[in-house]
Amino acid sequence: MSTNKIGFIGLGIMGKPMAKNLIKAGKQLVVYDVVPAAVEELVKAGAERASSPAEVAKASDTVITMLPNSPHVREVVTGKDGILGAVRSGQVVVDMSSIAPLVSRELCALLEAKGAEMLDAPVSGGQEKAEKGTLAIMVGGKEEVYSKVKDLLDLMGKSNYVAGIGAGQIAKLVNQTIVGINIAAVAEGMSLAEKAGVDPRRVFQAIRGGLAGSQCMEDKAPRMFEGRYNPGFRINLHIKDLGNVQETSRAIHLSMPLVAQVMEMMQNLAADGHETLDHGALGLFYEKLNGISLKKE
């Protein structure tokens, strides 16, 4: 069966606006999520409801998944009423979740055995860029398969092909490594200014145009000065991603001491009940550690 419909599984904080952008672009969607209210919202926006991942796969040529972590993607693909039992030759499954690269490779092999194709295409940018359709999308898999869905992906952001299956996830792990360490560095540096008696807001203005300047500092330093930690990208999701970084680094015997340090900071914040705050809340870790406040009235 050939159809022009796009399947979309996973309508959470990221998936919902991504799916809505596809509808706004004129795409016909068939959607599924374990949360009925999320499905209902997309149905009201023009999507068709499905009762299982298998039903999504049967009704579409391209299936997009946007789920929390590796176990959720594995369940949607291989579980009861999963995609694997319904895929057909030539179908493309695009997993836009952020998961372990080895799981992407495992699931790709299972889908290819059924004649389907798979891409791993995790995203960066958080809820705001998901809503604006300006996500950075990192793609792994066969380049000829990517070329078939590039225009579709680019309706949700800017996609870039990296390499074979799993390479998109590796790119995302590199991204999350650099972002986490960068935010921690911003918080640590601004804490130095505050403790030394120099207004960190003035330091921010003085250094933002130099080599220390970054997108992380532009976004997170003002949050620290305002105490504005609504997500964004939540601490608990970054902990999940750094867990995947550590799992992958152990598998290839790579030492990543800075990741370990940032993971400890984020776990400390989670233990204090801050796991749903924006990852810019690393500023709170330094405030607690040093008995200071970066927030300026």
GIDACOR-V462695 format. One record per residue. N is the residue number from 0. RES is the residue in three letters. OMEGA is omega as a letter, one per 40 degrees, with the letter a starting at -180 (999 if undefined). NEAR is the number of other C-alpha atoms within 12 Angstrom. D_CENTER is the distance of its C-alpha to the mean C-alpha in Angstrom with 1 decimal. Layout:
N_RES_OMEGA_NEAR_D_CENTER, N_RES_OMEGA_NEAR_D_CENTER
This chain:
0_MET_i_15_31.7, 1_SER_a_16_30.1, 2_THR_i_19_28.2, 3_ASN_a_19_26.3, 4_LYS_i_29_23.9, 5_ILE_i_38_20.2, 6_GLY_i_46_18.8, 7_PHE_a_53_15.6, 8_ILE_a_52_14.7, 9_GLY_a_39_12.4, 10_LEU_i_36_13.0, 11_GLY_a_31_11.2, 12_ILE_i_27_10.1, 13_MET_a_40_7.7, 14_GLY_a_39_9.7, 15_LYS_i_39_12.9, 16_PRO_i_33_13.0, 17_MET_i_44_11.7, 18_ALA_i_50_14.5, 19_LYS_i_36_16.9, 20_ASN_i_33_16.5, 21_LEU_i_36_17.6, 22_ILE_i_30_20.5, 23_LYS_i_21_21.5, 24_ALA_i_19_21.7, 25_GLY_a_18_24.2, 26_LYS_i_29_22.4, 27_GLN_a_30_23.7, 28_LEU_i_40_21.1, 29_VAL_a_44_21.7, 30_VAL_i_51_19.2, 31_TYR_i_45_18.8, 32_ASP_i_35_17.3, 33_VAL_i_21_18.9, 34_VAL_a_19_19.2, 35_PRO_a_19_22.2, 36_ALA_i_16_21.8, 37_ALA_i_28_18.4, 38_VAL_a_32_20.2, 39_GLU_i_23_23.2, 40_GLU_i_23_21.5, 41_LEU_i_36_20.3, 42_VAL_i_25_23.8, 43_LYS_i_16_25.3, 44_ALA_i_25_23.3, 45_GLY_a_23_24.8, 46_ALA_i_33_22.9, 47_GLU_a_29_24.7, 48_ARG_i_32_24.2, 49_ALA_a_30_23.9, 50_SER_a_23_25.0, 51_SER_i_33_23.0, 52_PRO_i_40_20.5, 53_ALA_i_31_23.8, 54_GLU_i_30_25.1, 55_VAL_a_41_22.0, 56_ALA_a_45_22.6, 57_LYS_a_32_26.3, 58_ALA_a_33_25.9, 59_SER_i_35_23.7, 60_ASP_i_34_23.6, 61_THR_i_43_19.9, 62_VAL_i_49_17.5, 63_ILE_i_47_13.8, 64_THR_i_49_11.8, 65_MET_a_39_8.6, 66_LEU_a_35_9.1, 67_PRO_a_32_8.5, 68_ASN_a_32_9.7, 69_SER_a_33_12.4, 70_PRO_a_20_15.3, 71_HIS_i_26_14.0, 72_VAL_i_35_13.4, 73_ARG_i_32_16.8, 74_GLU_a_25_18.5, 75_VAL_i_39_17.5, 76_VAL_a_39_18.8, 77_THR_a_26_21.8, 78_GLY_i_19_22.7, 79_LYS_a_16_25.5, 80_ASP_i_22_25.2, 81_GLY_a_28_22.2, 82_ILE_a_45_21.4, 83_LEU_a_39_23.4, 84_GLY_a_26_26.6, 85_ALA_a_31_26.4, 86_VAL_i_37_25.0, 87_ARG_a_27_27.6, 88_SER_i_22_28.4, 89_GLY_i_23_26.6, 90_GLN_a_37_23.7, 91_VAL_i_38_20.2, 92_VAL_i_50_17.1, 93_VAL_i_50_13.8, 94_ASP_a_51_11.0, 95_MET_i_46_7.6, 96_SER_i_47_6.2, 97_SER_a_48_5.3, 98_ILE_i_45_9.0, 99_ALA_a_40_12.2, 100_PRO_a_41_13.7, 101_LEU_i_27_17.0, 102_VAL_i_32_15.8, 103_SER_a_40_14.7, 104_ARG_i_29_18.2, 105_GLU_a_24_19.9, 106_LEU_i_37_18.7, 107_CYS_a_35_19.3, 108_ALA_i_23_22.8, 109_LEU_a_23_23.5, 110_LEU_i_32_22.5, 111_GLU_i_25_24.6, 112_ALA_i_18_27.5, 113_LYS_i_22_27.5, 114_GLY_i_20_27.6, 115_ALA_i_30_24.0, 116_GLU_i_39_21.5, 117_MET_i_47_17.8, 118_LEU_i_50_15.1, 119_ASP_a_53_11.8, 120_ALA_i_49_9.5, 121_PRO_a_51_5.9, 122_VAL_i_46_4.8, 123_SER_i_39_5.3, 124_GLY_i_32_7.5, 125_GLY_a_34_6.8, 126_GLN_a_26_9.2, 127_GLU_a_23_12.0, 128_LYS_i_26_10.9, 129_ALA_i_36_9.7, 130_GLU_a_25_13.2, 131_LYS_a_24_14.9, 132_GLY_a_34_13.6, 133_THR_i_24_12.9, 134_LEU_i_31_9.4, 135_ALA_a_29_9.6, 136_ILE_a_42_9.2, 137_MET_a_41_10.3, 138_VAL_i_44_12.7, 139_GLY_a_40_14.7, 140_GLY_i_38_17.8, 141_LYS_a_28_21.2, 142_GLU_i_23_21.5, 143_GLU_i_18_23.9, 144_VAL_i_27_21.5, 145_TYR_a_34_18.9, 146_SER_i_20_21.8, 147_LYS_a_23_22.3, 148_VAL_a_32_19.0, 149_LYS_a_27_18.2, 150_ASP_i_18_19.8, 151_LEU_i_32_17.8, 152_LEU_a_41_14.4, 153_ASP_i_30_15.8, 154_LEU_a_29_16.5, 155_MET_a_41_12.8, 156_GLY_i_33_12.6, 157_LYS_a_26_14.0, 158_SER_i_30_13.5, 159_ASN_i_30_15.0, 160_TYR_a_32_16.5, 161_VAL_a_25_16.4, 162_ALA_a_23_18.6, 163_GLY_a_27_19.2, 164_ILE_a_37_17.1, 165_GLY_a_39_14.7, 166_ALA_i_33_14.7, 167_GLY_i_43_11.4, 168_GLN_i_43_9.9, 169_ILE_i_39_12.4, 170_ALA_i_34_11.5, 171_LYS_i_38_7.9, 172_LEU_i_36_9.9, 173_VAL_i_28_12.4, 174_ASN_a_28_10.1, 175_GLN_i_38_9.1, 176_THR_a_32_12.8, 177_ILE_i_25_14.2, 178_VAL_a_32_12.3, 179_GLY_a_43_13.3, 180_ILE_i_32_16.8, 181_ASN_i_31_17.2, 182_ILE_i_42_16.7, 183_ALA_i_36_19.1, 184_ALA_i_30_21.5, 185_VAL_a_42_21.5, 186_ALA_a_42_22.3, 187_GLU_i_33_24.9, 188_GLY_a_30_26.5, 189_MET_i_40_26.9, 190_SER_i_36_28.3, 191_LEU_i_24_30.9, 192_ALA_a_22_31.9, 193_GLU_a_29_32.3, 194_LYS_i_20_34.2, 195_ALA_i_14_36.4, 196_GLY_i_16_37.3, 197_VAL_a_17_35.7, 198_ASP_a_23_33.6, 199_PRO_i_32_30.0, 200_ARG_i_30_29.5, 201_ARG_i_18_32.3, 202_VAL_i_27_30.9, 203_PHE_a_30_27.5, 204_GLN_a_18_29.6, 205_ALA_a_16_31.7, 206_ILE_a_20_29.0, 207_ARG_i_22_26.2, 208_GLY_a_14_28.0, 209_GLY_a_12_28.5, 210_LEU_i_10_26.7, 211_ALA_a_20_24.9, 212_GLY_i_22_23.3, 213_SER_i_21_19.6, 214_GLN_i_19_16.8, 215_CYS_a_29_15.8, 216_MET_i_36_19.4, 217_GLU_a_23_19.8, 218_ASP_a_31_17.2, 219_LYS_i_39_17.6, 220_ALA_i_43_21.4, 221_PRO_i_31_22.4, 222_ARG_i_32_20.4, 223_MET_a_42_22.2, 224_PHE_a_34_25.5, 225_GLU_a_22_25.1, 226_GLY_a_23_23.6, 227_ARG_a_24_20.9, 228_TYR_i_28_18.0, 229_ASN_a_23_16.7, 230_PRO_e_28_12.8, 231_GLY_i_30_11.0, 232_PHE_a_34_8.4, 233_ARG_i_30_10.3, 234_ILE_a_41_12.2, 235_ASN_i_30_11.9, 236_LEU_i_35_8.1, 237_HIS_i_47_8.9, 238_ILE_i_38_11.9, 239_LYS_a_31_10.3, 240_ASP_i_43_8.5, 241_LEU_i_41_11.9, 242_GLY_i_30_13.6, 243_ASN_i_32_12.3, 244_VAL_a_40_13.4, 245_GLN_i_31_16.7, 246_GLU_a_26_17.2, 247_THR_a_25_16.9, 248_SER_i_24_19.0, 249_ARG_a_15_21.6, 250_ALA_a_14_21.9, 251_ILE_i_13_22.8, 252_HIS_i_11_24.8, 253_LEU_i_13_23.0, 254_SER_a_15_23.7, 255_MET_a_23_20.9, 256_PRO_a_17_22.7, 257_LEU_i_21_20.7, 258_VAL_i_34_17.5, 259_ALA_i_24_19.9, 260_GLN_a_21_21.2, 261_VAL_i_39_17.9, 262_MET_i_34_17.0, 263_GLU_i_24_20.5, 264_MET_a_39_20.1, 265_MET_i_41_17.0, 266_GLN_i_28_18.8, 267_ASN_i_24_21.8, 268_LEU_i_32_20.0, 269_ALA_i_27_18.8, 270_ALA_i_15_22.5, 271_ASP_i_17_23.7, 272_GLY_a_16_21.8, 273_HIS_a_28_19.1, 274_GLU_a_29_16.0, 275_THR_i_25_14.8, 276_LEU_i_29_15.5, 277_ASP_a_34_13.4, 278_HIS_i_47_12.9, 279_GLY_i_48_15.7, 280_ALA_i_49_17.9, 281_LEU_i_48_18.6, 282_GLY_i_48_21.5, 283_LEU_i_44_22.8, 284_PHE_a_36_23.0, 285_TYR_i_33_25.3, 286_GLU_i_28_27.2, 287_LYS_a_20_28.0, 288_LEU_a_18_28.8, 289_ASN_i_19_31.2, 290_GLY_a_15_32.6, 291_ILE_i_26_31.6, 292_SER_i_28_29.8, 293_LEU_a_40_27.7, 294_LYS_a_26_27.9, 295_LYS_a_18_30.5, 296_GLU_999_10_32.5
